[in-house]
Amino acid sequence: MMSLLKDLWLFMKERKKYWLVPVIIAILIFGLLVVFGGSSAVAPFIYTLF
């Protein structure tokens, strides 16, 4: 997992694609909401956000 993140960071740094950082962060946050929303006691609170 760390090598994937390192490769992604090096790609963005080399190609000057810094605009990808907010997109990746948004995708990670959404993924965490899906994981926690499906299998925890926090699910009713997450569903009220949408």
matplotlib code that plots the C-alpha trace (Angstrom):
import matplotlib.pyplot as plt

x = [0.0, 2.8, 4.6, 1.3, 1.1, 4.8, 4.5, 1.4, 3.1, 6.2, 4.0, 2.2, 5.4, 7.2, 4.3, 3.1, -0.4, -1.0, -4.7, -5.1, -4.5, -8.0, -9.6, -7.8, -8.6, -12.3, -12.3, -10.7, -13.2, -16.1, -14.7, -14.3, -17.9, -19.1, -17.1, -18.1, -21.7, -22.3, -21.0, -21.1, -23.3, -22.4, -24.5, -27.7, -25.7, -23.9, -27.1, -28.6, -25.7, -27.0]
y = [0.0, 2.4, 1.8, 2.7, 5.9, 6.7, 6.0, 8.1, 11.0, 10.7, 10.7, 13.9, 15.6, 14.7, 15.6, 18.7, 17.1, 18.6, 19.1, 15.4, 15.7, 17.0, 14.5, 11.6, 12.9, 13.2, 9.7, 8.4, 10.2, 8.9, 5.4, 5.6, 6.8, 3.8, 1.4, 2.9, 3.5, -0.1, -1.8, 0.2, 2.0, 5.3, 4.3, 6.2, 9.4, 9.1, 8.4, 11.7, 13.5, 12.4]
z = [0.0, 0.9, -2.5, -4.3, -2.4, -3.0, -6.7, -6.9, -5.1, -7.4, -10.4, -9.3, -8.4, -11.6, -13.9, -11.9, -11.4, -7.9, -8.8, -8.3, -4.5, -3.6, -5.9, -4.2, -0.7, -1.7, -3.0, 0.2, 2.4, 0.4, 0.6, 4.4, 4.7, 2.7, 4.8, 8.1, 7.0, 6.1, 9.2, 12.3, 14.8, 13.1, 10.1, 11.0, 11.5, 8.2, 6.3, 7.5, 5.7, 2.4]

ax = plt.figure().add_subplot(projection="3d")
ax.plot(x, y, z, "-o")
ax.set_aspect("equal")
plt.show()
